[in-house]
Amino acid sequence: MVGALVTQALLTASQHYEVRNYGLGLLRIPSPAIWAVFVASIAWSKKDAWKLVSSLWNWRVKPGYYLMALAYPSGVAIVSLLILRAVGLNETIELDLVEPAKLEFAWLCFRISTVEEIAWVGFLLQAFSKRWTLFQAASLMGLCWGIWYIPLILTNIQVTPNLPLLPLLINFMSIAAICGWLYYRTRSAGVVCIMQLMTNYTTQLIPVLPQRGGETQYVAFVLVKALFSILLFAVWGPKPLFGKTNEGRSSLEAIPALP
């Protein structure tokens, strides 16, 4: 995490202040995954490090989980906007079909989703789950994930401008919890990656980001997502939500039979 954050800060600063970095700026997006594979190969084993990548090719998953990966992001966004409309804080929902239709946007989302799966859901969640319950481990993973974005937020590089930091961190903690739950159920990084792709597309299609819908809509979107993540664990488990795991065990180990 320290290596990824320092790399992010240095490369973002070089881009922001237009300091020549000799092409190293290309590493800014994949750097968390590079650090994850590097550290995993030393701290665990090369086989475990390879699993962080190979899990992306595990597609043998029940159709219901694919449906969740595709539908949950837009569902949460629409519900949050409908709630605002019901209380008189939102009158229209205007979809943006221009930006998501661009090939450049699709390629960017693919790279970001793949890197995020390897680094955060793949490596950091596995590390944290050896000490804490899955919900707690995933939430802490999401906090680190959100902190990694702070240099980009402060410099307005490749992100939506003027994102409020506290809702941003809660947003990533909620996303991480949902990703952790889906990975726990499927052991498929590929399905989680699809869900991340849909999350990125949803925030462009549906006006939930501050630059299009205002801060109120963004906060509502984050709160509904946070509530959904808590209910997901509270209803379908695993439980308890908080606490430490037994020594030598992982909260990712007890995978239930797929329904």
C-alpha positions, 0 to 999 in steps of 0.5 A: 500500500505504501509503495503504491501510494508513493508511486501514485503521488510521485507520478501524479505530481510529475504530471500535474507540475509538468515535470519530465518523468521519462515515460514512467507516467504510463505506470501510474494506472498499473502500479498498484497491480505491479506492487501487489504481484511483487510483494505477493511473490516475496511474502507468499509465493510465486504461485500465489502471486500468479493466482492474483492474475489467473483468477481473472480467467475463472468464469465458471460462476452461477448466472445469478452472480453475473446478473448481480455484477451487471445490474447492481451499480445502475440499480443503486444509482437509480434508487438513490435518484428516485429517493431524492425525487420522492423528497423533492431534491431531484426532478429529472434523470438525464442519461449521458450516452456520449462519453461511455460510447467512446472506445477510449473510455472503454479501454480506460475502464478495462485497464482500471478494473483489471488493475483494481481487481488484482491489487485491492480485491485480489491481494489486499483483501486476501492479506486483510482477511487473514486478520479480520472478518470479511466485512471488516477486511473489505472495508479496510481494503476499500479505505486504502483503495480510496486513499490511493485516489486522493492524489488524483482528486487533489490534482483533478487528473483523470477523475471527476473534478471536485469530488468530496473526500469523505463521501469518496472514501465511504464510496470505495469502502462500500464498493470494496465490501460488495466486491469482497462479498462477490469474490467470497461467493464466486472466487472469480476475479473475472466477475468482480472485474465485470462489476467494476466495469459496470460501476465505472459505466454507471457513474458516466451514464447516470447523473450521480457524480457532482459535476453532473448531478451535484454533490447532493446526488453523489452523497445520496448515491454513496449512502444507498450503496453503503446501506446495500453493502451492509444489508448484503452481509447482514442478510446473506453473510458471512457473519459476524461483520466485525472482529478478528479471525482465528490465528492461522485462518482466513475469513475468505476460507469458509466459502458456502455452497453456491446457491 
